[in-house]
Amino acid sequence: MKEIKQFIKNFFNRAGSYVFSATISARLLSFFASWIALKLIPNKELGIVIYAFQIISFIIPIAGFGLHQGLIRYAALLKSTEEKNNLFIYTFKKGILVSLVLVAIIISVSFIIDFEVKETRFYLILLSSAIITHYIFELIKIQFRLHKNNKLYSFSELTYNILLVILVCILSYYFQELGYALAIIIAPIITTLIFINKLKINWNKYTKLSLIDFSFWRYGFFASLSNVTSQLLIAIDFILIGNILNMESVTAFKYVSIIPVSLLFLSQVVIITDFVDFTEKINDKAYIKKYIKNYIQLFTIISLGCVLFIYLFGSKILSFFDPEYIKYNSSMLVLTIGISGVLMLRGIFGNLLSSIGKAHINFVITSIAVVLNVLLNNQLIPIYGIFGAATTSAILMWFTGILTLLFFCYFFRKTTSSDN
């Protein structure tokens, strides 16, 4: 218990309290924005936008071909501020160009696909612009983290979510589902304009770094593909529910999963605060082993608390959205049990794999999970409906968590042996 207390103290010393406060506020605000949308927009129309954005959501991590992933890992290993800023400028300019190519591809492909609901194509094209806006905003947040300015990172995250709530409220009221889609696109643009000058970047003073080579692009590409497949694991549930059941079920699953998925912020807060720090010390074996031990102990306790909370209050939470959703209480509980696997295992070991330069392993693991997701969902959703989708997700969350643990232990031990 003493070590856990020290772990938490170190977290707060790195301005983790700001990250925690901003993240939990952001989740509550996101929750509120979703509730507003549900009240202002009919279920079917809202389901169409959610369906389209789920497709875009799993592409967003590959924006810029993952250059932002390369930035957070490689810049953490750089010593000077000037070098970090040079790498930021490179990923900013090149990333936007690549993102524009991705948007063009999505628009072209959308005209080839025959959507069952014709409005889906329009929202897929419209929301594709979010790939660029979210990429730029993500770069700004990463740069704050690299300079260990977690306070500004937190303020930017909080500002974005406040703007999202305001825009969802106003635009959904006047323009229904179109307004909801526009709010998703516009919120990161406004936030970027507010915070970009706080980076204090001299855009004219740029020198290409020697580390920018094929391996840099390769790392970022596979790290982003890993995030894409992770997003795809969630998106597949919505896509298959929409195809096998109906759009009303898509909306229902959105609100059944919103609380369990939001619990992931607990692990994300720690990783956001500590990633740069443990990447800098990745070769300090004693430090990494101690960090892992304290992390797992802490999140075992947290996970048990989350499962108990949903078990006791799940029905009341669902009734807040719609009394009809109470029947999905068991699905919410199963999802929460699955989320525990991410909190305890995949959250830490997936990021440690990235820290040691093995981002492609995360991609392999999540790719296997995607295939299994499709196979299991096609079997379980027709029989058990939303509960089948929740069960599939829970199984795969633990499956991927255990695999990341095993792979990291293998590579970590191999690296330790080679050092000796």
Sequence and secondary structure as in RCSB ss.txt:
>XXXX:A:sequence
MKEIKQFIKNFFNRAGSYVFSATISARLLSFFASWIALKLIPNKELGIVIYAFQIISFIIPIAGFGLHQGLIRYA
ALLKSTEEKNNLFIYTFKKGILVSLVLVAIIISVSFIIDFEVKETRFYLILLSSAIITHYIFELIKIQFRLHKNN
KLYSFSELTYNILLVILVCILSYYFQELGYALAIIIAPIITTLIFINKLKINWNKYTKLSLIDFSFWRYGFFASL
SNVTSQLLIAIDFILIGNILNMESVTAFKYVSIIPVSLLFLSQVVIITDFVDFTEKINDKAYIKKYIKNYIQLFT
IISLGCVLFIYLFGSKILSFFDPEYIKYNSSMLVLTIGISGVLMLRGIFGNLLSSIGKAHINFVITSIAVVLNVL
LNNQLIPIYGIFGAATTSAILMWFTGILTLLFFCYFFRKTTSSDN
>XXXX:A:secstr
 HHHHHHHHHHHHTTHHHHHHHHHHHHHHHHHHHHHHHHHS HHHHHHHHHHHHHHHTTGGGGGGGHHHHHHHHH
HT  SHHHHHHHHHHHHHHHHHHHHHHHHHHHHHHTTS  SSTHHHHHHHHHTTHHHHHHHHHHHHHHHHHTT H
HHHHHHHHHHHHHHHHHHHHHHHHHHHHHHHHHHHHHHHHHHHHHGGGG   TT     TT SHHHHHHHHHHHH
HHHHHHHHHHHHHHHHHHHS HHHHHHHHHHHHHHHHTTHHHHHHHHHHHHHHHHTTT HHHHHHHHHHHHHHHH
HHHHHHHHHHHHHHHHHHHHH GGGGGGHHHHHHHHHHHHHIIIIIHHHHHHHHHTT HHHHHHHHHHHHHHHHH
HHHHHHHHHTHHHHHHHHHHHHHHHHHHHHHHHHHHHHHHHHHH 
